[in-house]
Amino acid sequence: MAKKVVASLQSSGKDFAKVIKMSKSAKSGAYTFREDIIPTDKVKGYFGNN
């Protein structure tokens, strides 16, 4: 019974993706990184917005 619960939890994680976006600060020139976990169908939109 416990194996079915673990298997169902693993399959639901495939609908999300961890994305890391890099941006450069205009003031100091340093790079900053932003990490988010978003649904896989919104990944292209996340990187499309600057």
C-alpha positions as CSV (number, residue, x, y, z in Angstrom):
1,M,0.0,0.0,0.0
2,A,2.8,2.4,0.8
3,K,4.4,1.9,-2.6
4,K,1.3,3.1,-4.4
5,V,1.4,6.4,-2.4
6,V,5.0,7.0,-3.2
7,A,4.5,6.3,-6.9
8,S,1.5,8.7,-7.1
9,L,3.6,11.5,-5.4
10,Q,6.4,11.0,-7.9
11,S,4.2,11.3,-10.9
12,S,2.6,14.6,-9.8
13,G,6.1,16.2,-9.7
14,K,6.5,16.0,-13.4
15,D,4.1,18.8,-13.9
16,F,6.5,21.4,-12.5
17,A,9.9,22.6,-13.4
18,K,12.6,24.4,-11.5
19,V,13.8,27.4,-13.5
20,I,16.8,29.7,-12.9
21,K,16.9,33.1,-14.5
22,M,20.0,35.2,-14.6
23,S,20.0,39.0,-14.8
24,K,22.7,41.6,-14.6
25,S,22.4,44.7,-12.4
26,A,22.8,48.0,-14.2
27,K,24.1,49.7,-11.1
28,S,26.8,47.4,-9.9
29,G,27.3,45.0,-12.9
30,A,26.9,42.0,-10.7
31,Y,24.8,39.0,-11.8
32,T,21.8,37.9,-9.7
33,F,20.0,34.6,-10.0
34,R,16.3,33.9,-9.3
35,E,15.0,30.4,-8.8
36,D,11.3,29.5,-9.2
37,I,9.3,26.4,-9.4
38,I,6.6,26.8,-12.1
39,P,4.2,24.6,-14.1
40,T,5.9,23.1,-17.2
41,D,3.4,24.7,-19.6
42,K,4.5,28.3,-18.4
43,V,8.2,27.9,-18.8
44,K,8.5,29.6,-22.2
45,G,6.4,32.5,-21.0
46,Y,8.6,32.9,-17.9
47,F,11.8,33.3,-20.0
48,G,10.0,35.4,-22.7
49,N,9.2,38.2,-20.2
50,N,12.3,40.4,-19.7
